[in-house]
Amino acid sequence: MANKATATSAARAPKGTNAAGSTTAHKSNKIYCYIGPNIRGYWHTGQVFRGERDDLLKECAQLVKKYPLVKTLLVPGESLAVARLKVREPGTGHYANYQKLKNELQDEARDRAEKEAANA
């Protein structure tokens, strides 16, 4: 049930805005979905985007620069069903990239918590 809610959150953004709140004129009806782990303050699993892939990646250039693996976990709507299965199947590229990104995010969170604990 939670997946349905998160998958449609981008669709709830006001008309003419994307999930991040910036206004864009969408010239394309292509749909992309992020199948990676939640990235606090940026994207969440199942987030849906409309537009051209290159335009979406340009809008989120800061995120892509910090976490280049997100590019591999942003999949077109027509291949979403297969990609969601592959992200859970060990030995596939989607699985490997998901795990690498998840571990990177966990390491960052752990480092941040240690710094906060040391400063307290």
N, C-alpha and C positions, 0 to 999 in steps of 0.2 A: 504494500500500500504506500509506503514511503517512497518507493521508486517512482510511482506514478506522479506523486506530488513534486518531486525534484525534477522529473523529466519535463514537466510543463511549466516550471517557474519562469523560464525565459519567454514563454509565450504570453505570460501575464504582464510583461513590461508594457508601458503605454505605447500606443501606436507611434511609430517613428523613432523609437529608442531601442537600443539593444539591452542585454541583460545588465551591462555595466552602467546603463543610464545615459550613454552618449547618443546623440541623435545621428542617424545615418539614413540615407535613402537606399533602400534595397532594390537593386535592379535585377536581382536573381531570386528565384524561388527555391534554390538548393538548400537542403537542410543538412546540418552536421551535428553530431552529438559527441560530447566528451565522455569517454569511457574510463578515464583514469581515476586515481584517488582524489579525494577532496583536497583542494589547495586553498587553505584559509585566506580569505580576502580576495580571491580571484574566481576560480571555477569550482564547481562541485560535480560529482559523478552524475551522469545523466543530463547535464545541462545541454540545452538545444540552442543552436545558432542558425540563423538564416542569412544566406548571402554566399558570396564566393569565398572559397577557402583562403586564398591569398589575402583578400581584404580582411577576413577575420583575424588572420595571423598578424597582419600589420596593425590592426586595432589593439591587439594584445602583445605588442612587440616587447614590452617590458617583461611580461610573463614568459614569453618564448625565450628571451635572452637568459633569464634566470633558470628556467627549466626547459631545455630544448626537447626533452622527451614528450612534452605535451603535444607536439606536432604529430607524433605517431599515434597518439591516443584520441585524436580528433577525427572521427570517421564519418563518411557520408551516410545519409539516411538509408540509402538502398543496400548498404552492406552492414548495417547496424546489427542485425540478428546474428550474423556469422561472427562479427567482431566481438560481440558480448560473450559468445561461447569461447572464442579463442583467448580472451583475456583471462579466462579461468582454467585454461588447458596448459599444463606445464609443457615446455618445449617449443611453444610458439613465440613469435616475435612480440605479439601484443602482451602476452603473459610476462615475458622478460622485461619489457619496457615498463609495464605496470609495477612490477616488483622493484625495479631499480628506482623509479620515481617515488614509490611508497617508502622505501628505505631512506632515500635522500631527505624526504619530508620529515620522517621520524627522527633522523639524526639532527636536523635543524631544530626541531621542537625540543629534543633532549638537550642540545647545547644551549638553547634559549632558557630552558628551565634551570640548568646548572648555573648560568650567569646570574639569573634572578635570585637563586638561592644563595650564591656567593655574595651578592650585594645586600642581602637582607640581614 
